[in-house]
Amino acid sequence: MPVMLAFRCRVSLRSTLPLLIVPVVCLIATQARAQSREGESDDWQVMLGAGAIYTPDYEGSDEFELQPFPFISVAYRDIAYIRGPEIGVNLIRLQVSDDFSIKAGPFARFRRDRPEKRNADLRGLGDVDFAVELGGAVALEYKQAFVRVSLAKDVAGGHDGLVGEGEAGVRFNLSDTLIASASASASWADKDYMGTYFSVTAAQAARSGLPVYRAEAGLKDVGAGLNLSYMLGRNWMVTAIGGYSRLMGDAADAPLVVQRGSPDQWRGGLFLAYRF
């Protein structure tokens, strides 16, 4: 069932570059399964590709960067997967009916660091280390639609916080070779995450010139995304992705965002991939 793989993956476009790779390879893997040949074993799905992403320089930035990237996507049936920065296992797989399924299990996700030297707007705020987020997700799929809810905590000392995400989307077969995927999403973060990326301590205020600010837990952002993919035969495909997210609450009110950035976060990308 082609929707299965899309459901376990993040389709929205609302994070730093490594997290953007996941929706890209999710859509590829979905289409690869949809295009599998009759009688061909699809227990393993292996995808390789390359492309470029145009994304904010950091969360809350109004400056953008174009980054090329390679990626690898490996999945074994509907049990385990490695896609971009996310590794997951579906320990629970319930096929309620031909059209409806439930899946749940643990996952690990990498979130890139934010060094102060990345952008002049970060001056005086210090470096933020990379994060490794461990958590669990529950997903519901009905025909071409899906809903996914996840909660994960950083265990590597990057932000030490909890991040919760909710997402709903649908996939369309526009033709035999053109496939679209649309989604809406929202995320919540606790005070540790919000404090790491959006608060300004007294020491940081003295170094950066920004006012002291304390960001509390709450809704972090809402967003929407659209993916379009065109099949170039059985194995090759080209995909364009686009999305918008809006920082909310204390994240949107942070001095780093108000004075040096923007709550409006736009993203786009184009890539080519091959299915083995």
C-alpha positions as CSV (number, residue, x, y, z in Angstrom):
1,M,0.0,0.0,0.0
2,P,1.7,3.2,-1.1
3,V,0.4,5.4,1.7
4,M,2.1,3.3,4.3
5,L,5.6,4.7,3.8
6,A,4.4,8.3,3.5
7,F,2.6,8.0,6.8
8,R,5.7,7.0,8.8
9,C,7.6,10.0,7.5
10,R,7.5,13.7,7.9
11,V,5.9,15.3,4.9
12,S,5.8,18.8,6.1
13,L,8.6,21.4,5.5
14,R,9.3,23.2,8.7
15,S,12.7,22.4,10.2
16,T,16.4,22.8,9.6
17,L,18.0,21.2,6.6
18,P,18.5,17.6,7.9
19,L,14.9,17.4,8.9
20,L,13.8,18.5,5.4
21,I,15.4,15.5,3.9
22,V,12.9,13.2,5.5
23,P,9.8,14.4,3.5
24,V,11.9,14.2,0.3
25,V,12.8,10.6,0.7
26,C,9.4,9.8,2.1
27,L,7.7,10.8,-1.1
28,I,10.3,8.9,-3.1
29,A,9.8,5.7,-1.2
30,T,6.1,6.0,-1.4
31,Q,6.2,6.3,-5.2
32,A,8.7,3.6,-5.5
33,R,6.3,1.2,-3.8
34,A,3.5,2.4,-5.9
35,Q,5.6,1.8,-9.1
36,S,6.9,-1.7,-8.0
37,R,6.6,-4.3,-10.7
38,E,4.1,-7.1,-10.5
39,G,5.6,-10.1,-8.8
40,E,8.6,-8.1,-7.7
41,S,9.6,-8.4,-4.0
42,D,9.4,-5.0,-2.3
43,D,10.5,-6.1,1.1
44,W,13.5,-3.8,0.7
45,Q,13.3,-0.2,-0.5
46,V,16.6,1.5,-1.3
47,M,16.7,5.0,-2.8
48,L,19.7,7.1,-3.7
49,G,19.5,10.7,-5.0
50,A,20.8,14.2,-4.9
51,G,19.3,17.7,-5.0
52,A,19.2,21.1,-3.5
53,I,17.2,22.8,-0.8
54,Y,16.5,26.5,-0.3
55,T,15.8,27.1,3.4
56,P,16.1,29.6,6.2
57,D,19.7,29.8,7.6
58,Y,18.4,28.9,11.0
59,E,15.0,28.6,12.7
60,G,13.5,32.1,12.7
61,S,15.9,33.6,10.2
62,D,14.9,35.9,7.4
63,E,18.0,35.0,5.4
64,F,18.1,31.9,3.2
65,E,20.7,29.4,2.0
66,L,20.8,27.1,-1.0
67,Q,22.4,23.8,0.0
68,P,23.1,20.7,-2.2
69,F,22.7,17.4,-0.5
70,P,23.0,13.7,-1.1
71,F,20.7,11.3,0.7
72,I,20.0,7.6,1.2
73,S,16.7,5.9,2.1
74,V,16.5,2.3,3.2
75,A,13.4,0.5,4.5
76,Y,12.5,-3.1,5.3
77,R,8.9,-3.8,4.6
78,D,6.7,-1.7,7.0
79,I,8.9,-2.6,10.0
80,A,12.1,-0.5,10.0
81,Y,13.4,2.4,8.1
82,I,16.3,4.9,7.8
83,R,15.5,8.1,6.0
84,G,17.6,11.2,6.2
85,P,18.1,12.0,9.9
86,E,15.4,9.7,11.2
87,I,15.6,6.0,12.2
88,G,12.4,4.2,13.2
89,V,10.8,0.9,14.0
90,N,7.1,0.1,13.8
91,L,6.6,-2.3,16.7
92,I,2.8,-2.1,16.3
93,R,1.2,-2.7,12.9
94,L,-2.5,-3.2,12.9
95,Q,-4.4,-3.6,9.6
96,V,-7.9,-2.8,10.8
97,S,-9.4,-3.1,7.3
98,D,-8.2,-3.0,3.7
99,D,-8.3,0.8,3.8
100,F,-7.4,1.6,7.5
101,S,-4.2,0.8,9.4
102,I,-2.6,1.9,12.7
103,K,1.2,1.9,13.3
104,A,3.3,2.9,16.3
105,G,6.8,2.7,17.5
106,P,10.0,4.4,18.6
107,F,12.3,6.6,16.5
108,A,15.5,8.5,16.7
109,R,16.1,11.8,14.9
110,F,19.1,14.1,14.4
111,R,18.8,17.9,14.6
112,R,21.8,19.9,13.3
113,D,23.7,22.3,15.5
114,R,23.5,26.1,15.4
115,P,27.0,27.6,15.7
116,E,27.2,31.3,16.4
117,K,29.5,31.8,13.4
118,R,26.8,30.6,11.0
119,N,25.2,34.0,10.7
120,A,26.0,37.5,12.0
121,D,22.5,37.7,13.5
122,L,23.5,35.0,16.0
123,R,26.4,37.0,17.3
124,G,26.6,36.9,21.1
125,L,24.1,34.0,21.5
126,G,26.7,31.3,21.7
127,D,26.7,27.9,20.0
128,V,23.9,25.3,20.2
129,D,25.1,21.7,19.8
130,F,23.5,19.1,17.7
131,A,20.6,17.2,19.2
132,V,19.6,13.5,19.1
133,E,15.9,13.2,19.7
134,L,14.4,9.9,20.9
135,G,10.7,9.3,21.1
136,G,7.7,7.5,19.7
137,A,5.0,8.1,17.1
138,V,1.5,6.9,16.4
139,A,0.1,7.0,12.9
140,L,-3.3,6.4,11.3
141,E,-3.7,5.8,7.6
142,Y,-7.0,5.7,5.7
143,K,-6.7,5.1,2.0
144,Q,-4.6,8.0,0.7
145,A,-4.8,10.1,3.9
146,F,-2.8,10.0,7.1
147,V,-2.5,11.5,10.5
148,R,0.7,11.2,12.6
149,V,1.5,12.4,16.2
150,S,4.9,12.1,17.7
151,L,6.8,13.2,20.9
152,A,10.6,13.1,21.2
153,K,13.2,14.3,23.7
154,D,16.8,15.3,23.1
155,V,19.3,13.1,24.8
156,A,22.5,14.6,23.4
157,G,22.5,17.9,25.2
158,G,21.6,20.1,22.2
159,H,18.4,21.5,23.6
160,D,17.5,18.9,26.3
161,G,13.8,19.5,25.5
162,L,10.7,17.8,24.4
163,V,9.2,18.3,20.9
164,G,5.7,17.2,20.0
165,E,4.5,17.2,16.4
166,G,1.1,16.6,14.7
167,E,0.6,16.2,11.0
168,A,-2.2,15.4,8.6
169,G,-1.9,14.9,4.8
170,V,-3.2,13.3,1.7
171,R,-1.6,11.9,-1.5
172,F,-3.0,12.4,-5.0
173,N,-2.3,10.4,-8.1
174,L,-2.7,13.2,-10.7
175,S,-1.7,10.9,-13.5
176,D,0.2,7.7,-14.1
177,T,3.5,9.6,-13.8
178,L,2.6,12.6,-11.6
179,I,2.0,12.3,-7.9
180,A,1.3,15.0,-5.3
181,S,1.4,15.0,-1.6
182,A,-0.1,17.8,0.6
183,S,0.0,18.2,4.4
184,A,-0.6,20.5,7.3
185,S,1.3,20.4,10.5
186,A,1.9,21.9,14.0
187,S,4.5,21.5,16.6
188,W,4.8,22.1,20.3
189,A,8.0,22.5,22.3
190,D,8.8,22.6,26.0
191,K,10.7,25.4,27.8
192,D,14.1,23.7,27.4
193,Y,13.8,23.7,23.6
194,M,12.2,27.1,23.4
195,G,14.8,28.5,25.8
196,T,17.7,27.1,23.8
197,Y,16.7,28.5,20.5
198,F,14.7,31.6,21.4
199,S,15.5,32.9,24.9
200,V,18.1,35.5,25.6
201,T,19.9,35.4,28.9
202,A,21.5,38.4,30.6
203,A,24.9,37.4,29.5
204,Q,23.7,36.8,25.9
205,A,22.0,40.2,26.0
206,A,25.2,41.9,27.0
207,R,27.1,40.3,24.1
208,S,24.5,40.4,21.4
209,G,22.7,43.7,22.0
210,L,19.3,41.9,22.2
211,P,17.0,42.4,25.2
212,V,16.7,39.7,27.8
213,Y,13.9,37.4,26.9
214,R,12.5,34.1,28.4
215,A,10.6,31.8,26.0
216,E,8.2,29.4,27.7
217,A,6.7,26.1,26.5
218,G,3.9,26.3,24.0
219,L,2.9,26.0,20.3
220,K,6.0,26.6,18.3
221,D,4.8,26.7,14.7
222,V,2.1,25.7,12.2
223,G,2.7,25.0,8.5
224,A,1.8,23.4,5.2
225,G,3.7,21.7,2.5
226,L,3.3,20.4,-1.0
227,N,5.4,17.8,-2.9
228,L,5.1,17.0,-6.6
229,S,7.0,14.1,-8.2
230,Y,7.3,13.0,-11.8
231,M,8.2,9.4,-12.6
232,L,10.9,9.1,-15.3
233,G,10.4,5.4,-16.1
234,R,10.3,2.7,-13.5
235,N,13.3,3.7,-11.4
236,W,14.0,7.4,-11.9
237,M,12.0,10.3,-10.6
238,V,12.3,14.1,-10.1
239,T,10.6,15.8,-7.2
240,A,9.9,19.4,-6.3
241,I,9.0,20.4,-2.7
242,G,7.7,23.6,-1.3
243,G,6.4,24.7,2.1
244,Y,5.6,27.5,4.5
245,S,5.6,27.6,8.3
246,R,4.8,30.4,10.7
247,L,6.4,30.6,14.1
248,M,3.9,31.1,16.9
249,G,3.7,32.2,20.5
250,D,7.0,32.8,22.3
251,A,9.0,31.7,19.3
252,A,7.4,34.4,17.1
253,D,7.9,37.0,19.9
254,A,11.6,36.3,20.5
255,P,13.9,39.2,19.9
256,L,16.1,37.1,17.6
257,V,13.0,36.7,15.4
258,V,11.4,40.1,15.8
259,Q,14.6,42.2,15.5
260,R,16.8,40.1,13.3
261,G,14.6,37.5,11.6
262,S,11.1,36.6,10.6
263,P,8.3,34.3,11.8
264,D,7.6,33.5,8.2
265,Q,9.6,30.5,7.1
266,W,9.6,29.5,3.4
267,R,11.3,26.5,1.9
268,G,11.7,24.8,-1.5
269,G,13.8,22.2,-3.2
270,L,14.3,20.0,-6.2
271,F,16.0,16.6,-6.5
272,L,16.5,13.5,-8.6
273,A,16.4,10.0,-7.2
274,Y,16.9,6.4,-8.3
275,R,15.2,3.3,-6.9
276,F,17.3,0.1,-6.7
